Amino acid sequence: MMKMTPKDKNIHLIDSPITPSVAGSWVQGSLPEGCRLCIHGMKMVYFMGGDCSLPSRCKWYCPLSDERKSSSAHFINELPIKNPTNLTAVVKQLVLEAKAMDAAGMSITGGDPLSTSAKVDWVCAIIKAIKIELTDEFHVHLYTSGTVFDNLTADKLEQAGLDDLRFHPAEKDFHRLEFATGRHYTVAAEVPVIPTLENHAYLLHLADHLDMIGADFLNLNEFEMCATNRDALIARGFTLKENSLATVAHSHEYANKFLSEFSPRGGLSIHFCSVLSKDSVQIRQRYLRRANKIRFPYEVVNEDGCLLFIRIEGAASELSQLNLALLESAGMPESMIGLNLARGVLDVPSFLAEDENFIDLLNEYKLKAGILEIIPFREPNLSQIREYTPLMNNIASRILRKEK
C-alpha cells in the first residue's frame, strides 16, 4: 500500500470526473479537505483584520462589510476577538470556539493575513499554538493575495504546520505560487467567477499555471453581490440572478464555460462553490453543530441551527412566583427552567405555547412572554435574536374562549 503523505491527507477523493456537490456546487477531480469540512460546518473562521493592499483587480467588488475593513477588526466566526494582539488570549478564544462548535479545522483570512512579515510571524505562532492545543489533525487553511509571498514565508508556514494555502493572485504574481509547491501543505488558488470575458481569460491562464506547477486544486466561488459592493457591481452592469438575493447572474454559466474549455487540456482538480452553499448549507451546518453543543435542556434546535424557547419577562417577584408554580404545581424539572432574576427573565420550552394549562398559569401573572428564535451564541454584545413571536395572542384567545 502506498504511504500517504501529509499533503495526500488534505485531499478527499471523488470517484466521478464531475460530481455534484451541494446546493448547485460541483467538483471535478478531488474535493479539498478544507472544503469538505466547510460543507459539513466543521470549520471555524479566524478573521485577522481587514488590512489589504487594495489591488485594483478586486477592491471594487470586495464583499467585506465596512466594520470588517478596519485593521482592528478581528473575529472568530461572528464573535469579536478581545485582546487581538495578545497571542495567549487569542489562542484561548480560538480553542473555546473550536470546542463550542466541535470544529475539526479553521480557516485564516482577512484582509490578507500574509501582507507583512509581522503578520506572517503571527500567523505561524497561531498555527503552532492551535496545533498543540487541538492536535496536528486540526486542519488549518489560509487565504492570501500572494502579493508579497516569497520562499521565506513558504518555509515558515511549512514549519508552523499549515495544511492548505489558497492564493487569489494577480497575473503578475503567478510566479509567486511556485514558492509554495513541494511543501507539506496543499497549494491552490481560490477566486470568484466574475461573468466577463476578461475574467474568463484570467481563469484559464490561472488554471494553466496551477496545472503546470503541480498545484493541487482551483476553487471557483460563485460571484456574490452584497451591501458593500452592490453599487459598484450595478454600475458595471452586473445584475442579480433571478430569485436570488446575493448571486450575480451568469456566474454559474461562466464556471461551466471555463470547465468545458479547460478540462480537455488540464488535469487540475476544480471545485465550484455556489453562493447558496456558502450562505445556507455551510453556515446552517456550523450553526447546527454549535447549537447542539451549547443548548440548554429547555431549548430546541430547529432545522436552521437556531435555538427555540419561550422567554418570559417581568418583575423579579412575579417571575419567582411563576417559577415556584412551575416547579411545585406543574411538576416541571428544574433543568427545564432557566431563571435569571438579575436580567428579569425566565425561559421554558417552546412546546408549552400549545399547553392550555401553561397559558392559563401565565395569564395569572403580569408578565410579557414570547417564543424566541436565536442564533446559537450567548455572548452579551452579539445580536442573537432572529425572530420573536409574542404569546399574547395565544393568551387572548384562551380568555375569549372562556368568556364565551
Summary of the structure (lengths in Angstrom):
residues: 404
radius of gyration: 25.1
end to end distance: 79.6
largest distance: 82.4
contacts: 1272
relative contact order: 0.11
helix: 40%
strand: 24%
